[in-house]
């Protein structure tokens, strides 16, 4: 049960130990290529993650989610895997991964891999074989189909990066299907050999000690076997990403996806204490389905990405939090993220002051928080010159403004050239402000965003109500969100002012301020009503 915790970071956690690690912990997402470069080639690597493990402990993270580190031609940032059981030479070696696992575990940190089961790279040996002839034994490992009579693709399906989801292979006279780029052919998960091969690859990592997986694009993993056309989307407008042209009735979230996840869950459950999470962008009712049932659980955590993509305003965030909490099955566990590698950073979407309010929300809601690297210093997205862009979405649709490179730039460690990230030329530019905006400078500043993150995590760790406790929305309007967390006899209010103007909070009886996003006023007494400054968040003990 809960006991007191020493205040300095890195001490043994004391929150309710009855919760499993993935419920009580804080996840930190690392874009490995941009985290820390140890060999001076301008690219982050696994030894770089090892070198920063003590920083992550100091920050208060418990779980690291690593972006894909497998061999890959990197057409799609490693989401185009050419070998499921290796490490890309850019990032290091298998030995480096083993070392990382050992060093992380020695510090009580868990490691989750971003795994991409729905498609491979077109340079994966499985696909090279599959495309070599129609009667190759691996032909059925991917989705091949004949052209329509007029030679056009078998269906009208559109890829997530636009264009047809089918590419014609002249040599064998058939099309293959790909939900993303032509260089990312989709595996055929109806084929038992594919299931066996990918589950074996999962076991390869589980045997090495990996603590779980974030299953990329999991809702895409099965497509309609009758190859029916998707219906047109009546709400499509050209300013939307191109895959919005059609409604993905036959290409995403198919009933058999659940069977695939069940086999993955069984694979993970054959090991002690590992987890399966997955990426999906679905409405809440459908997201619930991915938890499974209490008898047949599926994903431990269907990743809840909504707060990483919505407009940052109280009248959107408040109702979403309510709806999401109401959706979670009684035995299910919520989770939250405010930025990821696929969205604009919170500091860009909301501004520096609201990024602090967002941090307070992230770390006080009921559910596992995921911090995207750099958000703990309010890192902004950088300008990426056209000739340095790597994201296919931006290369193909520059006018949509959906490029993801700005949110994937090197971590700003200090004010040295290369931002302390690399002795060499960083693979993507750093944000202009890195000299004034970095970990070193914020570590020493008692009012910095980094200090706020540390204080929030420390408080969370020592306060069972903020982790295991119940959740209740107290008040939500177009300017503010106020909610309560409670456990045993302890009650806390979290009051978040999303507006630039002051906001008056009413409190029944007396309370004391435990933490302000401005990192002052701590300990102040509140009675009756209290004025939050513009863009301030408060945690109050009732
Ligand atoms: C997932 C990843 C995204 C990638 C896509 C295709 O959505 O999060 O970054 O572009 O899969 O692999």
Boltz pocket constraint, residues with backbone or C-beta under 6 A from the ligand:
constraints:
  - pocket:
      binder: B
      contacts: [[A, 76], [A, 79], [A, 80], [A, 180], [A, 216], [A, 217], [A, 279], [A, 341], [A, 342]]
      max_distance: 6.0
